[in-house]
Amino acid sequence: MSESGTSAAPTQVEERLRAALAARAHSVRPADLRPLGPPTAADRPAGWFCAGSP
């Protein structure tokens, strides 16, 4: 990931970025990846329906 793309030694920025991404990845738990439940009537704002002409 260095500028030239040929160097095997990572730069300081690459090391810091890699460490930050690894720390963030370790903070994600399985519960964070579960889909949310389906919306309920309480989740919908009142008055957002089309009932035709008044």
C-alpha positions in Angstrom: 0.0 0.0 0.0 3.0 2.3 -0.3 3.1 5.0 -3.0 5.2 3.0 -5.4 3.5 -0.2 -4.7 6.8 -2.1 -4.8 8.0 -1.6 -1.2 7.3 -4.4 1.2 7.8 -2.2 4.3 4.5 -0.5 5.4 4.5 3.2 6.1 3.6 4.8 9.4 0.2 5.9 8.0 -0.5 2.3 6.8 0.4 0.9 10.2 -1.8 3.4 12.0 -4.7 2.8 9.6 -4.4 -1.0 9.9 -4.4 -0.7 13.8 -7.4 1.5 13.7 -9.4 -0.8 11.4 -8.5 -3.8 13.5 -9.6 -2.1 16.7 -12.9 -1.1 15.1 -13.4 -4.6 13.8 -12.9 -6.0 17.3 -15.6 -3.7 18.6 -18.4 -5.2 16.4 -20.4 -8.0 18.0 -22.8 -10.5 16.5 -25.7 -8.5 18.0 -24.6 -5.5 16.0 -25.0 -7.5 12.8 -28.5 -8.9 13.4 -31.2 -7.3 11.2 -33.7 -5.1 13.0 -37.2 -6.3 13.5 -39.9 -5.4 11.1 -41.5 -2.0 11.6 -44.6 -1.8 13.8 -47.5 0.6 13.7 -45.8 2.6 16.5 -42.8 3.1 14.2 -44.9 4.8 11.5 -45.6 8.5 11.8 -49.3 9.4 12.1 -51.0 11.0 9.1 -48.8 9.4 6.4 -51.5 7.6 4.5 -53.4 8.3 1.3 -57.2 8.0 1.9 -58.2 9.5 -1.4 -59.9 12.9 -2.0 -61.3 14.7 1.1 
